[in-house]
Amino acid sequence: MRLRPYFPSDGGFVADWIGSEEDHIKWSAGRIIYGFTGEQLSARLSEAQHAWGDMSFTAVTDDGHPVGFFSMNINYEDNSAFLMRIIVDGSRRGQGLGTQMLTLAAKYAFEVAGCDLIRLIVFDENIGAVKCYEKLGFVTDYKPEDFVWNGHSYSRTRLVLHKN
């Protein structure tokens, strides 16, 4: 697996990986419209890059096929990275791709960007993601307020991974 910068042509893959509207909300926390097209995702990511410096990456197999995606923001004031919009191709889950992708993301944040820690927020009921993050050494940092969508309250946890 390799990481490369997100290409606009990757947007269709990411859009296809989103299952239900609830899965979409858990992935985007409502910051991207449900049922987005690849073009709409690319436009939103471009806006986030210009406004906040977000960088988006696509995880690809050795032959270049997209299998995962995430965005990262570097906070230069506290020398940290924040990971968001993390997703792996649903048809390939359970194969260790998330672990591989996030290992590379951590390597980028620590070794290339020079960060001291990485943060992310996960919905507590996303057990597979929680296990993946814990396997990599992420630990609970704090519990933000619940996210409410469509009359349902979702608990979340902010996790942190410190540079070794």
Backbone hydrogen bonds, N-H to C=O, Kabsch-Sander energy under -0.5 kcal/mol:
donor,donor_aa,acceptor,acceptor_aa,energy
2,R,60,V,-2.4
4,R,58,T,-1.9
6,Y,56,S,-2.4
10,D,7,F,-2.7
11,G,8,P,-1.4
13,F,10,D,-0.6
14,V,10,D,-2.0
15,A,11,G,-2.6
16,D,12,G,-1.9
17,W,13,F,-1.3
17,W,14,V,-0.7
18,I,14,V,-0.7
18,I,15,A,-0.8
24,H,20,S,-2.2
25,I,21,E,-2.4
26,K,22,E,-2.3
27,W,23,D,-1.7
28,S,24,H,-3.0
29,A,25,I,-2.9
31,R,28,S,-2.0
36,F,33,I,-0.9
41,L,37,T,-2.4
42,S,38,G,-2.4
43,A,39,E,-2.2
44,R,40,Q,-2.3
45,L,41,L,-2.8
46,S,42,S,-2.1
47,E,43,A,-2.2
48,A,44,R,-2.3
49,Q,45,L,-2.2
50,H,46,S,-2.3
51,A,47,E,-2.7
52,W,48,A,-2.5
53,G,48,A,-0.7
53,G,49,Q,-1.4
54,D,48,A,-1.4
55,M,72,M,-3.2
57,F,70,F,-3.1
58,T,4,R,-2.9
59,A,68,G,-2.3
60,V,2,R,-2.8
60,V,58,T,-0.5
61,T,65,H,-2.4
64,G,61,T,-2.5
67,V,59,A,-3.2
68,G,59,A,-1.5
69,F,87,I,-2.6
70,F,57,F,-1.8
71,S,84,M,-3.0
72,M,55,M,-3.1
73,N,82,F,-2.1
75,N,73,N,-0.5
75,N,80,S,-3.3
76,Y,74,I,-0.8
79,N,75,N,-0.8
80,S,75,N,-1.8
81,A,117,L,-2.2
82,F,73,N,-2.5
83,L,119,R,-2.9
84,M,71,S,-2.5
87,I,69,F,-2.6
89,D,67,V,-2.5
92,R,89,D,-2.2
93,R,90,G,-0.9
95,Q,92,R,-1.0
100,Q,96,G,-2.3
101,M,97,L,-3.0
102,L,98,G,-2.6
103,T,99,T,-1.9
104,L,100,Q,-2.0
105,A,101,M,-2.1
106,A,102,L,-2.5
107,K,103,T,-2.1
108,Y,104,L,-2.4
109,A,105,A,-2.7
110,F,106,A,-2.9
111,E,107,K,-2.8
112,V,107,K,-0.8
112,V,108,Y,-1.4
113,A,108,Y,-2.7
115,C,109,A,-3.0
116,D,79,N,-3.0
117,L,79,N,-0.9
118,I,161,L,-2.4
119,R,81,A,-2.9
120,L,159,L,-1.7
121,I,83,L,-0.5
122,V,157,T,-2.5
124,D,155,S,-2.5
126,N,123,F,-2.1
127,I,125,E,-1.9
130,V,126,N,-2.4
131,K,127,I,-2.7
132,C,128,G,-2.0
133,Y,129,A,-2.8
134,E,130,V,-2.6
135,K,131,K,-2.3
136,L,132,C,-1.2
137,G,134,E,-1.3
138,F,133,Y,-2.3
139,V,160,V,-2.5
141,D,158,R,-3.4
142,Y,158,R,-1.3
147,F,154,Y,-2.8
148,V,146,D,-0.5
149,W,147,F,-0.5
149,W,152,H,-2.7
152,H,149,W,-2.3
154,Y,147,F,-3.3
154,Y,152,H,-0.5
156,R,144,P,-0.5
157,T,122,V,-2.3
158,R,142,Y,-3.2
159,L,120,L,-2.8
159,L,157,T,-0.6
160,V,139,V,-2.6
161,L,118,I,-2.6
163,K,116,D,-2.9
